[in-house]
Amino acid sequence: MPRIQIHTEINAKVEIVFDLSRSIDLHKISTVHTNEEAIAGKIEGLIGLNESVTWRAKHLGIYQQLSSKITAYKRPHYFVDEMQKGIFKSFKHQHLFTVENHRTIMTDIFDYTAPLGILGKIADQIFLKKYMTRLLQKRNQVIKEFAESERWKEVIPIE
């Protein structure tokens, strides 16, 4: 099973970074280039334990739908979303948050299995892993930009 692991250092409180990472609204902003739209389940706000969302998006030139569910959650340390239905054979995305030297370290661990058996394995080696890595890095850059400015207030309700 292929794994993508990304560490992003963010100069912001861990609670802000955690909530931005589970914000449906910020996800839409960070994936505007793929026309992602939440069409079922939790379609706005902050997603939580046992909640699911179905996304419609254009990836690699093809519109597709993907449903995922939050299967583990401990604010502000981690949450896990797992594919329920979609183009992948499976995926599990762990979101981990730690604090080091007054900065938040956000770690993504994305384990997945491509569809189509051996053809999927070939596609993964040629382009899929690179595509998914860039998608996650772009998303993390948007999270970082919002967290390190006052823009986080645009997508996280102030309690």
Buried (B, 14 or more C-beta within 10 A) or exposed (E): EBEBEBEBEBEBBBBBBBBBBBBBBBBBBBBEEBEBBBEEBBBEBBBEEEBBBBBBBBBEEEEEBBBBBBBBBEBBEBBBBBBBEBBBBBBBBBBBBBEEEEBBBBBBBBBBBBBEEEEBBEBBEEEBBEBBBEBBEBBBEBBBBBBBEEBBEEBBEEE
